[in-house]
Amino acid sequence: MATETRGESVTEDKGKPVGKKRTTPALFVRQVVAELRKVIWPTRKELITYTVISLVFVLIMVALVSVLDWGLQKGIFAVFG
């Protein structure tokens, strides 16, 4: 667990942490590597699918905001100018 350092657990005494020590850089790296091993990485096909879906969504949002911006610009020019 990330709150445990050097094999010691952090206990609380009246709401105050007791025995909390800093994590060494080596221990931090080992914990990061251990967590990365738990990750379920997407397959190449899934990665391509997710990327395409994300790009299409972004393009749709860009188009929507552009149309709204253009419409509001025309409205403001019609009212004020």
FENQUITA-V948072 format. One record per helix or strand of 3 or more residues. SS is the DSSP state (H for helix, E for strand). FROM is the first residue (numbers start at 0). TO is the last residue. If there is no record, write none. Layout:
BEGIN
SS_FROM_TO ; SS_FROM_TO
END
This chain:
BEGIN
E_10_12 ; E_15_17 ; H_24_37 ; H_43_79
END
